[in-house]
Amino acid sequence: MAAYAANPGEFTFGERLGLVFIVETACLSAAAVCALLAYIAYGAVKIIPGSSRKWRTGTHVHFYFLSLLVSDLIQAIGGIMDIRWIVKSNVEGGSFCTAQGALKQIGDVGVALASMAIAFHTFAVLVFRWRPDASPKVAFAILGAIWTFIALIIGLGLGTHKGEDYYGNTQYWCWITSRYPAERIALEYFWMWFAALLNIALYVPLAFVLKGYIIIDGLKVRVPRREERSHLNMTSSNGMKDAGRLAMEMLFYPAVYTITVLPIAVVRWRAFYSDDVPFAATIVADVLFASSGVLNVVLFAITRPALLPTRERRGGGSYPDTTVLSEVITTSRGHARSMSEPRDGEEEDWSDTVRRTQSFSHPDLKPVPLEEGLPHIRPGTPIAV
């Protein structure tokens, strides 16, 4: 998968040791993803003792999350297949080599596209107050498009270059050979780099919105005045305080994806223009890239606990649904405009906000006076989106 010319010689001890590190990291990612998928499957078919309910698919993110885990697992399997080259001390062409190259491409592109779907959904719900239909049809359509695209790029690549050395020896493992630089960029590199940039472009502004540093009202973006921010802070409920914590958690997403993708992007980009890429740099970059699975499992388990079958929290209740949470957060933030800039003939009030929160048909959300906050969301409780 690295962009290097084929090396017909045997691996040195150092090269084999470097590949061992990659295989170990890939095994760790595969084990973490398999354990989480097994736990989710168990929660989906059987209620866990002490839990409030089965694993649910109440939001589209649940389906994107499963797609991400599957892609992480495929990516990890591609890395584990390096064991064959460690044993043989070199890379050989053939059906095994072709399979590894295809699996690596499927996993890499699948992770990138699933990450983009999660980023778009989270941004649309919390910033633009989009309330997706409870039906999973939209999520299924998006996932169908993602996996159809992946099948096309693999099938067309193999079909167009049938009988050619399309997937082959790239010095340390198998991937698209250096004879096809355009396919490398268009069918994998572009999507990885674009996903990294999109994560930064969406999650960083999202954190600013949730912290109240900027306000988005429709297509208008503005910075609140000092007195407006002071008023927001004075009227903040417990839910809004949790929104601040969520804002900081949102920054982990571009950080983790950038940490795993940026090093390997730099190494591969340099390899386009020079064959003199230090082996240590290649190994470090690929070890970080192979850790994508375990990092995603840890990240989502910490910041999005409602995606997992969870035990009932103290005091009862469960994590709020995405659409309910987005109403609490974005209605309060979005109402800042009417508080600081009331329309002519209108008085400043929160009646609309109170009416909307009272109208939620959610078993965990009960109407309470605004000044009492949202007691079912306790400080320190991660908010699921």
Secondary structure, 3 states (H helix, E strand, C coil): CCCCCCCCCCCCHHHHHHHHHHHHHHHHHHHHHHHHHHHHHHHHHCCCCCECCCCCCCCHHHHHHHHHHHHHHHHHHHHHCCHHHHHHCCCCCCHHHHHHHHHHHHHHHHHHHHHHHHHHHHHHHHCCCCCCCCCCHHHHHHHHHHHHHHHHHHHHHHHHCCCCCCEEECCCCEEECCCCHHHHHHHHHHHHHHHHHHHHHHHHHHHHHHHCCCEEECCEEECCCHHHHHHHHHCCCHHHHHHHHHHHHHCHHHHHHHHHHHHHHHHHHHHHHCCCCCHHHHHHHHHHHHCHHHHHHHHHHHHCHHHCCCECCCCCCCCCCHHHHHHHHHHHHHCHHHHHCCCCCCCCCCHHHHHHHHCCCCCCCCCCCHHHCCCCCCCCCCCCC
